[in-house]
Amino acid sequence: MRRRLNLIIKLAIGLAFVIGVGYQLLHERDLSLMWVNFKANWAVDKAWLIFLAVGLMPVCWLLESAKWKLLMKSQYRMTLKEALRAVLGGISISLFTPNRIGEYGGRLLFVPAKHNWWAVVATLVGSFAQNLVNIAIGLIGVMVFLLFMPELPYAFRSGLGVLVVISLCVAIAVYFHMPSVGRFIGRINVPKWLSKPQRAFAMLNKVHVPDLTGALALSFLKYVVFCSQFLMMLAYFGVEVPVVWMMSGIAVMYLMQTSVPLPPFVDVMVRSELVILLWASFAVNELSVFAASFFIWIINLLIPAFFGLMAISTINVLQSLGYETKVNQSYTDGTISHSADRVIRTSSDQPRAGD
């Protein structure tokens, strides 16, 4: 029964994944046109942009894996390969959940059940670090656009700039004082039904400041890789926008991606519409921007998600969630581990009362 339930859960994840990806591909209005555009732009002198963008994909997710491994190490040590499997598994489930919240559930499947809550906390901290980078650079992008809009009153632009600086300072202060936040949460009296989430968030006091610094640095490097890939795809599809405006537009796009809770397959089109609006004065080809965003989605999310789905298919979901122990699993599979076998044979060799 456990094996069947395990199989049902995996099939449900796979089915949801297929539905999410299928929805994106079937409802993409310009899919055939984007493919024609891709082939029309194919040339030997520009092919390196595609290969380099694809080559940076593993770099991006290795950086994310290193960040999660760093945040997990105080409670559970894992190899970079194990962290990568967990990150890819999280991508698979996040592909059909709002604002990629499925990453939390996907990653905890790859750690022992007793560390599930810590996996959630480490993912939360890593997401906070990435969002902090996205928001900080995105707000700078917003300010760049405002500087080139003289029709707005100077007082308004100055006031917004001060507000941005204050907001960033507060966010950075909260981030680096997360251990204190955890201790504060642990002292709050909450109803019994909130005791488990409270204990989980109280575990923030076990996050070390050097690890927070490392996570922020890795998040910044991942952001640079993402931006570089998008710039390459825009260059491949012939989008010609001044560098300052292009970088600002990408920064604002990722800011909106962080702020608006949408599934990734919907978010692709939303952020494309946003950058087209921001670059409207340069008469950019809308189809080229859509194509660049869509191919980035394929490179950075769809391809890794397939590998993540393969990784999920190899694990015992019930065991990861704490509903089945290793000993139970050995009996379920019709085998007994060597250690359990030794215990059973040793106990059977002991003399019984009356022998």
Summary of the structure (lengths in Angstrom):
residues: 355
radius of gyration: 24.3
end to end distance: 39.5
largest distance: 100.0
contacts: 1097
relative contact order: 0.14
helix: 80%
strand: 0%
